[in-house]
Amino acid sequence: MKKFFILISIIASCLVLFSGVVSAGPLTNEAGNPKQFEAFNQKAGFDTTASVGSIVALAIKAFLGLLGIIFIVLLVLAGYNWMTAYGDEQKVDKAKDTLRAAIIGLVIVVAAYSITYFVFQALNGATGGPGGFTAK
């Protein structure tokens, strides 16, 4: 039952996080009136001038956010297992192992983000291009 709730929360988090990754709207309508659709796209928050780099950066940030949510879920699950162990050493050890694995995973995710940020900044400086690792 716990696995089912964890799976549902992960799927819901994915839907929420990745719902804003791809935002595109039509540039003109069938009658060819671009001004009306430009106004609609601006008010709706669609970015019709998004570059590939900004979309990739947004996807990376969304993925890292999802990993952060998974970390929090693992922390809560490990804490719950530890509290409900009632002195059973095997359950306590399992909870401690889950905590260690979650913390190691968080360190790996933070290191991956740092490396990715550094590489994007170095590439940006080397090519002289605008932007960097920031997404709108």
C-alpha positions in Angstrom: 0.0 0.0 0.0 2.9 2.4 0.8 4.5 1.7 -2.6 1.2 2.6 -4.3 1.0 6.0 -2.5 4.6 6.7 -3.2 4.1 5.9 -6.9 1.0 8.1 -7.1 2.8 11.0 -5.4 5.8 10.6 -7.8 3.5 10.6 -10.8 1.6 13.6 -9.6 4.8 15.5 -8.9 6.0 14.7 -12.5 2.8 16.0 -13.9 3.0 19.2 -11.9 6.7 19.8 -12.6 6.7 18.9 -16.3 3.5 20.7 -17.1 5.4 24.0 -17.6 8.4 22.5 -19.4 6.8 22.7 -22.9 4.7 25.8 -23.5 4.0 26.6 -27.0 1.1 28.3 -28.7 0.0 29.0 -32.2 1.7 32.0 -33.8 -1.2 32.9 -36.0 -4.8 31.9 -36.4 -6.5 30.6 -39.5 -7.3 34.1 -40.6 -3.6 35.1 -40.2 -4.1 37.6 -37.4 -0.7 37.5 -35.6 -1.4 40.5 -33.3 -4.3 38.8 -31.5 -2.3 35.6 -30.9 0.8 37.6 -29.8 -1.3 39.3 -27.2 -2.8 36.0 -26.1 0.6 34.3 -25.9 2.0 37.2 -23.8 -1.0 37.2 -21.4 -1.0 33.4 -21.1 2.7 33.3 -20.4 3.7 31.4 -23.5 7.3 32.2 -24.6 7.4 32.0 -28.4 11.0 33.1 -28.6 12.4 30.3 -26.3 15.7 28.9 -27.4 16.7 25.3 -27.2 19.2 26.1 -24.4 16.5 27.7 -22.3 14.2 24.7 -22.8 16.9 22.2 -21.9 17.8 24.3 -18.8 14.1 24.3 -17.8 13.9 20.6 -18.2 17.1 20.0 -16.1 15.7 22.2 -13.4 12.4 20.4 -13.4 14.1 17.0 -13.2 16.3 18.2 -10.3 13.2 19.5 -8.6 11.6 16.1 -9.0 14.7 14.5 -7.5 14.4 16.9 -4.6 10.8 15.8 -4.1 11.8 12.1 -4.1 14.5 13.0 -1.5 11.8 14.5 0.8 9.5 11.5 0.3 12.4 9.1 1.2 13.2 11.1 4.3 9.6 11.1 5.5 9.3 7.4 4.7 12.5 6.6 6.6 11.4 8.7 9.6 8.0 6.9 9.6 9.6 3.5 9.5 12.0 4.4 12.3 9.2 5.7 14.5 7.1 2.7 13.9 9.9 0.2 14.5 9.0 -0.2 18.2 12.6 -1.1 19.0 12.9 -3.8 16.3 16.6 -3.5 15.3 16.1 -4.8 11.8 13.5 -2.1 11.0 15.6 0.6 12.6 18.6 -0.5 10.5 16.5 -0.5 7.4 15.3 3.1 8.2 18.9 4.2 8.8 19.9 2.6 5.5 17.1 4.5 3.7 18.2 7.7 5.3 21.9 7.2 4.3 20.9 6.3 0.7 18.6 9.4 0.5 21.4 11.7 1.8 24.0 10.1 -0.6 21.5 10.6 -3.4 21.0 14.3 -2.4 24.8 14.8 -2.4 25.0 13.3 -5.9 22.1 15.4 -7.2 23.7 18.6 -5.8 27.1 17.6 -7.3 25.4 17.0 -10.7 23.7 20.4 -10.5 27.0 22.1 -9.7 28.8 20.4 -12.5 26.1 21.1 -15.0 25.9 24.8 -13.9 29.7 25.1 -14.2 29.8 23.5 -17.7 26.9 25.7 -18.9 28.7 28.8 -17.6 32.0 27.7 -19.1 30.4 27.0 -22.5 28.6 30.4 -22.3 31.9 32.2 -21.6 33.7 30.3 -24.3 31.2 31.0 -27.0 30.3 34.5 -25.8 26.6 33.7 -26.0 23.9 35.2 -23.9 22.0 33.4 -21.2 23.7 30.7 -19.2 21.9 28.2 -17.1 18.9 30.3 -16.4 15.5 29.6 -17.8 12.6 32.0 -18.1 
